[in-house]
Amino acid sequence: MLSTQFKRHFYKKFIIKKPCKNSRFLFLMIMIFSIVNFTAYGQEIKEKSSENFLVTLKDTIKIPIKDSLALKSKDSLPLKPKDSIAKPKEFLESIIIHNADSLIRQDLKNKKVLLYNNAHVNYNDIDLTAGFIEIDNNTNIITAKGIKDSIGNYSQRPVFKQGSEESIQDTIKFNFKTEKAKIWGLRTEQQGIFIRGEVSKKHNDSVVFIKNIKITTSEKEHPDYYIAIKKAKFIQNKKLVAGASQLVIADVPTPLVLPFAYVPLTKGRTSGVLMPTWGENNSQGYFLQNGGYYFVVSDNFDLALLGDIYTNGSWGMRAESGYAKRYRFSGNFNFKYENLINSLKGFDDYSKSTNYNIRWSHSQDTKASPNSRFSASVNLGSSKYYRESLNEYNTNAFLNNNLSSSVSYYKKFVGTPFNMSLSATHSQNTNTEEITMTLPSLQVNMDRIYPFTGKNGAKTNAIQKTGLTYSLKGDNRINTTDALFFKKGMFQDAESGIQHNISLNTNMKALKFFTLSPSANYKEVWYFDRLSKTYDDVENVVVTDTVNGFSAFREYSGAVSLSTTFYGMFKFKKGNLEAIRHVVRPSVSYSYRPDFSSYNEIVQKSADPNEFLEYSPFANGIYGSPGTGISNSLNFSLDNNLEAKVRKKDSTETEAKKIILLNNLNFSASYNMAADSLKWSPVSVNAGTKLFKDQLSLNVRATLDPYAIDANGRKINTFNINNGGSLFRLTNAGVTMNYSLSSKKDDKNKKSAEEKRAQENNSDGIFGEDLDVTNKQIDNKASDKNKVNETKLFQSKIPWTLKLAYSLNYTNANREQEISSNSLMFSGDIELTPKWNVGVSSGYDIKNQGFTYTQLRFSRDLDSWKLNFNWVPFGERQTYYFFIGVKSSMLSDLKYDKRQVPDRRLF
């Protein structure tokens, strides 16, 4: 490459002053000077290094420069096969690749390369972009800085990347041989924490010393808050150790100063202390809640041990654990225990109580095993736990009076029609404190088989369509109370049994439009004890004993059903309504079961030898006792559905839109021909529909009794219409309505799995939100992590949601004509601004004229901070919770929260 000085000298001497007439002479002179220039350039490279050096020219031609002297020294001594002296390291480990948009200048005299405007340098695993970059081969230093644009703004700041790490700075000087650097205006992000330093020194690829550092989780150029530190040592992906630090909020220093600071920056989870929440109440005094330690046991398992302590001696402890193995299973386990002391010794209201709660959730990945599955959902504990706990704010669990659990294992036996399910279940009524458990429950099922199929499995007639199914169910059932739970006494009255069921059924066409489905059923029940009653003539009483031993009974029954489906279509020639379709599904079935009272036994009832008592020895069995009396009944059902087709006149849609007018209108009743009286059963009516684009869900139910009642309210064998009344007597009815309103359309496809599960529950958020513990209060959902709410002035639309639930129940079994329950519940949220949200959940009991559980919610998005205030103003759960803290989990302990524990002495 010709130097600038050579070009100027050549053109001045040969072209400008004395133009040469001989073109051959001119061409010869150019070639001579070119050779001299390249020879001098090669000599410079040779002086710099004895090794080969690759020069990248501006026209991207790469010329390897070699030493022109290839001398080989001769030695009389024989050469060693391998030199013991290590070969010196290459001057550069990799090729320096550089480019720029505006200027690439190579200063061969000073051995520098200057790059301007969108400059880019790549060396080994280092990638550097900036507005201006200077490569100095004398000092092995690369200097990069930004440039000022046309309006004077500093832009194109250097972006330094090494491996997976990236930082932005104002200026950087980097030694590409030692990999040390000096940085001005450092900006980098580590595990959600933004680090900004005034002057930094990079000691190696992992250690950086920083002066006048700011640590924050705010992404703004001027952060909402930061922790100011004079000097700090930063170890990449490990930790940051600093001297004196001070919290600065909105550029205002606060009195919160620490003599030193330690910030872990490890990737993923790390063990650490969980800071407690403080507060006070009238019964337990001052307290600290939810303080403890978090352990990262392994990549698949963690554990948090938390504790509560109160000044009156009360205490509580919690163990929370989560585990997961990719493509195999995941779950979590929680155990909570509280030892509560109310008031002080010597006072009338002094009392002590203990409560506990166990929750376990386990799910298996569908990819783990296609033929077996293990799952668990456990929620058991003290019946009074959710009412008396001082650190549990699960609203739905408090308002629900049932606890249930299930642990099950399913196995499909490949190559056979059999599958097995082994489970343990638990059901607990927190009002009556009664507990029912099946420990364990075994169920074996055989899929339907067709023993009479034709060749190649053809099923063309009723015989070939005959299917056989079999099921076995074995249970060990325990009925106990809260006081005996997990004690020896709970197993004393355990009941067990095994039930076999065999079903044989088929179907066929009858009269072209009907389906005839006959079936036969066989049931056999095994028990391992039975009742035995004897008459004690001394005490003149009947004595009941339980005798251990195998006993069994058998039942069989038959049924046949006739069903069909027909349609009615009403078409319209005018208007947007094209047609209304009515679907009717009538069904009539007949069932018969013989009298199995032969299993009953007779015992003398009193001193009169002719007075007997008939009883069933299987009366206490978990599957019941044999049926007494013949069952010979007809069952009737009628299902209706109404749909409409609507098309707008100006619509370009090819198909009309379907609208459900009546989702269901069902009638059912039965007639027992074997009964001596009251042969007709009450008529059950159910109807449901959805209106206003599925926003209003309406369901109605009613029971209509055809028989009259006497003056004492007892049903008599006389039709109500023959007793001077109507055709049917309305005995009970109910109406439920759920209405959901919103200022914006609800996109169901964008809802998270948690929101879908909440919507499937009866509450649907209508009872308010849970007041989570402090350590779970910070919202770190992935969907909200990068969400930025922009404040818009003079906004004409204010987003809001409103949910209404209405329930009415009416009873008139004995002419009481009473509304047993009548309540309205509502829940709503409104965004006053994009950052202010206000919500309320409450209800009104119209019958008892009082408000139900009420909760007020206030939240404020402070960008990198979050403010929440939840308040239950009255009732047994009267409490409040205030929280303000950093959103990021890395600095989750930078917070202030205050909670009031409900004072239950008033209720």
Disulfide bonds with the S-S distance in Angstrom:
none
